[in-house]
Amino acid sequence: MSCILLGDYESVSRLNIPMFLERVSAGFPSPAEDYVEKTIDLNELCIKHPAATFFVRVQGESMTEAGIYPGDVLVVDRSLRAGHGDTIIASLETEMTVKQLHLTPPPVRLLPRNPAYQPITVEGDMVMEVFGVVTNVIRSMKRGG
């Protein structure tokens, strides 16, 4: 699975969108309330460190069991220290990839979340650089793409 860099987060204008008080049932339907609790800005919701945030678009299917699919946009925070089990964006031998980071037991491994793909063991003179920790996934649910 590889990634395409979409760009850095820079100071963009706020966009306040209505947020309804009632939660939406994913089971049995419940009566809807017709009033807005407040507004939210998706930048506030998805971006904690604006100067250290970038976006990438996913290519490939190696992370589908983690809920990451081809075409998804990942919000990545460079300021977070990557830890064991985090989903990260890494450069491995000059190719960017999204994988789950496994630090223990050694050696370091980059794990796909799809059984059709093999783990990558970082060993010897392999060059790996962590670019950031994935904090959010943005997916279009629109039919037909």
Order of alpha helices (4+ residues) and beta strands (2+ residues): beta-beta-beta-alpha-beta-beta-beta-beta-beta-beta-beta
